[in-house]
Amino acid sequence: MAVLVTRPHPDDEATASALRARGFEVLLAPMLRFEPVAFYDDADVQYGAVLVTSANALRGIEPHLKGSRLLKLPLFTVGEHTASAARSNGFENVIPAHGDAASLRDAVLAAVKAKELKKASTLLYLAGADLARDLAGELGERGFTVVTHTTYRMNPVASLPHEVSEAFAANRVEAVLHYSRRSARAFLEAVRTAGVEISALAIPQCCISAAVASVVRDAGATRVMAAASPDENALFGVLDRALRS
């Protein structure tokens, strides 16, 4: 019996390694595919800090980062995973939030209150093409100037890998891990196309957040569980509970 990871590549490999270390058999079906978007850093705009809500935003501009002035700026990230990617890319002052855009927004506000960041500073938000939350708008309502640069897009994958379809048909998948609303929707479309929707939705669906869980639940899944916090350790805890029940 295997756990299916729907997380995009290359992050799915890290998840698979962590699950195998816990004794799980793993199948991979990345339901979104990364595509970088052309990036241009306007040298006439002076930024006070950089905001990043996904490590993919850094992947999208990685070829432009060597010697970039951005590396010297404070970088606020959505969580520790993205913070680690930022440090690996050479950012010197990385401030991780607690796993979601709301906590990142609050980290920026706290930095201003502590006089570590000037509210008059222009913030550079490196973002994906599809945003689950209007972080720039929320900060704009609080008086910040935010310049958003789209650095990547995640395209839905239309079909499951053949071995995953076969595993569902043979009832060899014991749980599915979901990491975003968009990837969950792509998964639902893919299992319908493959004709394995009934078996796919009959098993535990372990979701990174309540918002993701609602997508799967609305599709008819009945064994849906959401992590208490939007991080992988919490998601693994959900998986453990789901398979014990």
C-alpha positions, 0 to 999 in steps of 0.5 A: 500500500502506498501514499500518493504525493500530488506536490509539484516537482521537485518538492515532491522528491523531498516529501517522498524521501521524508515519507520513506524514512517514516516507512511509507511506500510512496507514489508520485503524481505532481498535479502542477507543472512549474514554468518560469516567467521572464523577470526584469529588475527595474533598477530605477525602483528602490526597494526596502524589502522582498516578499516571497510566498513560495520557493517557486518564486525564487526558482523562477528568478534563480538565473538572475540572482547572482550578484543581484542587489536583491540579495542584500535586502530583507526577504520575508518568506511565508515559512521556513521551507521558502526561507531555506531556499532563499538562503541557498540562493544567497539572500543574507537577511531572511525573515520566515513567517509561520506558514501562510500569507497572513503571517507573512503580512503580520511579520512585515507589520511587526518589522515596521513597528520594531523600526526594522523596516520603513513603512515608506519603503517600496516592497517587491513581491515575487509571486506566482501567476495564480494567487490564493490571497491578495497579499499586496492588496492587504499591505496596500490597505495598510499604507504600503507600496507593493510592486508585484512581479510574477516570476512563475506559473504552475500549469495543471497536469491533465493526467495521472502517471500510468502506474498511479492509475493502475495502483488506484484501480488495484486499490493499492493507494492508502492515502493522498496528500494535497498541498494546494487548492489548484493541485487538488482540483487538477487531481480531481480532474485527472482521476475522473479522466482516468476512470478511477474517481470512486476508488481515489476518493474513497481513501483518506485525503490529507490536506495542508489546510482547511481551504484545500480540504474543502475542494476535495470534500466538495467533490464527494470525498468523505474521509477528508482531514486538514492539517492544524497548521500549513506545514508538512510536519502537521500534514504528516501528523494528519496522515498518521491519524488517518491511517490509524483510524 
